[in-house]
């Protein structure tokens, strides 16, 4: 009885949501204002409520669509009209995007595209408050076999052990490697330690007969690619130079 009463007295916003859905199916997100995208996401959790005003408030509070999508759930719920059920829609879209990007990465060759690796990893690493060091293991055709977070550090650094990486590379029967870690500060410029550990990893990989394709440092919607800046090639040449000298002495 109470449920029937609620259904009778609660406003019906299905017509407005239907128009938004039809608009999306015809023209995609390019036809939407930012608050309308947020509104659609919020209504996934509360389909019988009007979420237009909460969407506008959220956009005003966090300034951009990206700011809303990346906001902490507790901060989102401080916006009047947004509760735990509304946050569901936003978190769902984030999770689906991350799963889709990972599946796409694992089902196609890497093709030496630092941007593509960044597009996938940024979703997984942008909210992290500490440094996380990830490794992608690839076969001889640059097909991604596995991706793992191997090390977690403080807000300033992460202890990376080449031996542990090489053990996993052998376990996955990898032929090539891609490294990535985040800078919680948002600045992707590599530190001296970042450069040194990358050089060590290139050397360790060469000793094991593996190739390092890249090392990405991920910041606030930006990244630094060691390969794009020619540093991976420099470390490879340095290894060959040192290895050649050691071989001539032997």
Residue pairs with C-beta under 8 A, 6 or more apart in sequence:
10 48
11 50
12 48
13 43
13 48
13 49
13 50
16 50
16 52
17 40
17 43
17 47
20 32
20 36
20 39
20 40
21 40
23 31
23 32
24 31
24 32
24 40
29 37
32 40
34 59
34 64
34 65
35 52
35 55
35 56
35 58
35 59
36 55
37 65
38 51
38 55
38 58
38 59
38 65
38 68
38 90
39 51
39 52
39 54
39 55
40 89
41 89
41 90
41 93
42 51
42 54
42 55
42 58
42 82
42 86
42 89
42 90
43 49
43 51
43 89
44 88
44 89
44 92
45 83
45 84
45 85
45 86
45 87
45 88
45 89
46 83
46 85
46 86
51 81
51 86
53 81
54 79
54 80
54 81
54 82
54 86
57 79
57 80
57 81
57 82
58 68
58 71
58 76
58 79
58 82
59 65
59 68
61 79
62 68
62 71
62 75
68 76
68 90
69 90
69 93
69 94
70 126
70 127
73 84
73 87
73 91
76 82
76 86
76 87
76 90
77 83
77 84
77 87
94 123
97 123
98 123
98 124
101 119
101 120
101 123
102 120
102 124
102 147
104 120
105 116
105 117
105 120
105 136
105 144
105 147
106 144
106 147
108 143
108 144
109 141
109 142
109 143
110 116
110 117
110 136
110 138
110 142
110 143
110 144
110 178
110 213
111 142
112 142
112 213
112 214
112 227
114 214
114 216
114 223
114 225
114 227
114 228
117 136
117 178
117 180
117 214
117 216
118 216
118 218
118 223
121 134
121 180
121 216
121 218
122 218
122 221
122 223
125 132
125 134
125 180
125 182
125 218
126 182
126 218
126 220
126 221
128 182
128 184
129 155
129 184
130 152
130 153
130 154
130 155
130 158
130 184
131 152
131 153
131 154
131 155
131 156
131 157
131 158
131 181
131 182
131 183
131 184
132 149
132 151
132 152
132 153
132 158
132 181
132 182
133 149
133 150
133 151
133 152
133 153
133 158
133 160
133 179
133 180
133 181
134 147
134 148
134 149
134 150
134 179
134 180
134 181
135 147
135 148
135 150
135 165
135 168
135 177
135 178
135 179
135 180
136 144
136 146
136 147
136 177
136 178
136 179
136 180
137 144
137 145
137 146
137 147
137 148
137 168
137 169
137 172
137 174
137 177
138 144
138 145
138 174
138 175
138 176
138 177
138 178
138 213
139 145
139 173
139 174
139 175
139 176
140 175
140 176
142 176
142 213
145 172
145 173
145 174
146 172
148 168
150 160
150 164
150 165
150 168
151 158
151 159
151 160
151 161
151 164
152 158
153 159
155 184
157 193
158 181
160 197
160 201
162 200
162 201
162 204
163 204
165 177
165 201
165 204
166 204
166 205
166 208
166 210
168 174
169 177
169 205
169 208
169 210
170 208
174 210
175 210
175 211
176 210
176 211
176 212
176 213
177 201
177 205
177 210
177 211
177 212
177 213
178 212
178 213
178 214
178 215
178 216
179 198
179 201
179 212
179 214
179 215
179 216
180 215
180 216
180 217
180 218
181 194
181 216
181 217
181 218
182 217
182 218
182 219
183 217
183 218
183 219
185 219
186 219
186 220
187 219
187 220
188 217
188 218
188 219
188 220
188 222
188 223
188 224
189 217
189 219
189 224
190 198
190 217
190 224
190 226
194 215
194 217
195 231
198 212
198 215
198 226
198 231
198 232
198 235
199 235
199 238
201 212
201 215
202 212
202 232
202 235
202 236
202 239
203 235
203 239
205 211
205 212
206 236
206 239
206 243
212 232
212 235
212 236
213 227
213 232
214 225
214 226
214 227
214 228
214 232
215 225
215 226
215 227
215 232
216 223
216 224
216 225
216 226
217 223
217 224
226 232
227 233
